[in-house]
Amino acid sequence: MRVVVIGAGVMGCAAALELSRRGVGDVVVLERAVPGAEASSAAAGMLAAQVESKSDDERAMFVRARDGYAAWATELRELTGVDIGYKKSGVLELATHGDELARLARVVGDSRAAGLRAEMVDVAGALAIERELAASELAGAAWFPDEAQVDPPRLLRALVAAVARAGVAVKSGATVTSILEEGGRCAGVALDGREVLHADAVVLAAGSWSSLVPGVPSALPAVRPVRGQLVMLEERPPRLSTITFLDGAYVVPRGDGRVVCGSTMEDVGHRREVTAAGVSAILAAAMRIAPGLGAAELARVWCNFRPHAEGGPQIGRSPLPGLFLATGHHRNGILLAKLTAEQVAGALLDGVA
C-alpha cells in the first residue's frame, strides 16, 4: 500500500510515522518548502488541555492528547536521541477583576467534576507558584498543575529523524498541483513538473494551505490562515518557571532562560509580516504578567499561520473516498498531533484495507 501525505510539518510527519508503525511500507511525505516551515515552527508548544478546551467533549479529547505526550517524548528520544522539551510546567491563569475570577471558577469546577486537578488560588497563592507576577493587578488565579509544554522545533526535528529511520520518503520542494480522482475516489496527486504519484490513499496535512490544494472537496469547511506573531525573550538566570495566561496573552518559560511570549490572532490572509504593533502588544502583555521581563533580552520575533476551520479540526475521512484529513487544528496542532495521527491512521487502514 502506498500513502501520500501532503505537508511535512508536525501533523504530516506524525501521521506518516504512525502509518509506518502500523505496517504501511510505502509512505511518501510531500512538502512544498522545507519540513516544519509553517505553523510547526511558530507554535509556543503549550499542552494546555484544560485551559484551551471549550466543552466537555473537547476537554476529554485534549486531556487524552496531553497525557499521551510523556510516553511519546520518551519514545522519540529513545528512537532519535532528540529531547523534545516535554515538561509538566503547569498553567497559571490570572484574573484582575471579579468577572474573570467567576469565569475561572467555572473552568476549575468543570475540570474538577471531570476528575482533573485544578484549583482557585488567591494572590498569595499565585505568588507562591510564580513569584515574578505583577501582584498589584491581581484578584486571584486558577492553577492547573498537570498542563505541560514541548519545544516545537525540537519536536519537528525528532519527527523528521524518526520518519527517516522508518524509511518514509520526504520530498521537499514538491508542490501538489492537484489531487487525482479516478472512479469516484482519490487515486494520488499530481506535482509540479507534471509528475504523478499514484497512491492508495492521500492524507491532507497542509495546514492553512489545505483549502488551496486543487481537488480538495468543496463540501469541506474552508481552512483559513490566522496569523500569530510571537516574541522570544532571554533572561539569565531564568526566573520564570510556569506557563502564565492573562487576558488571552501568555508567557511560556522554557526553563533554560528562553521565554516565548504571545500571541496575536490576525485574519490577514497569508501575509507573513511581523509588525511593530503586534510586537508592542505582545511585550506590553508579557510585562503586565511579569514586569521583570522588561529587563530580558529581545532574542527573536517571528510569525506564522494557524490553520482555522469552522467547526474545529478536520480529522479522518473526507467526502472523497481515499482522501483523509489532518488539518484545521488552529491553536492546538501541537497538542493534538499524536492523537490526530492515531485517528487518521486508524480511519485510513479501516477504509482502504
HUBELGI-V566630 format. One record per run of one state. SS is the DSSP state (~ for helix, > for strand, _ for the rest). FROM is the first residue (numbers start at 1). TO is the last residue. If there is no record, write none. Layout:
BEGIN
[[SS | FROM | TO] [SS | FROM | TO]]
END
This chain:
BEGIN
[[_ | 1 | 1] [> | 2 | 6] [_ | 7 | 9] [~ | 10 | 21] [_ | 22 | 25] [> | 26 | 31] [_ | 32 | 38] [~ | 39 | 42] [_ | 43 | 45] [> | 46 | 47] [_ | 48 | 48] [~ | 49 | 52] [_ | 53 | 55] [~ | 56 | 67] [_ | 68 | 68] [~ | 69 | 80] [_ | 81 | 86] [> | 87 | 87] [_ | 88 | 90] [> | 91 | 95] [_ | 96 | 97] [~ | 98 | 113] [_ | 114 | 118] [> | 119 | 121] [_ | 122 | 122] [~ | 123 | 129] [_ | 130 | 134] [~ | 135 | 137] [_ | 138 | 139] [> | 140 | 144] [_ | 145 | 147] [> | 148 | 149] [_ | 150 | 151] [~ | 152 | 165] [_ | 166 | 168] [> | 169 | 172] [_ | 173 | 175] [> | 176 | 182] [_ | 183 | 184] [> | 185 | 191] [~ | 192 | 194] [_ | 195 | 195] [> | 196 | 198] [_ | 199 | 200] [> | 201 | 204] [_ | 205 | 206] [~ | 207 | 212] [_ | 213 | 222] [> | 223 | 234] [_ | 235 | 242] [> | 243 | 246] [_ | 247 | 248] [> | 249 | 253] [_ | 254 | 257] [> | 258 | 262] [_ | 263 | 265] [> | 266 | 266] [_ | 267 | 275] [~ | 276 | 289] [_ | 290 | 290] [~ | 291 | 295] [_ | 296 | 296] [> | 297 | 309] [_ | 310 | 313] [> | 314 | 317] [_ | 318 | 320] [> | 321 | 321] [_ | 322 | 322] [> | 323 | 327] [_ | 328 | 328] [> | 329 | 329] [~ | 330 | 352] [_ | 353 | 353]]
END
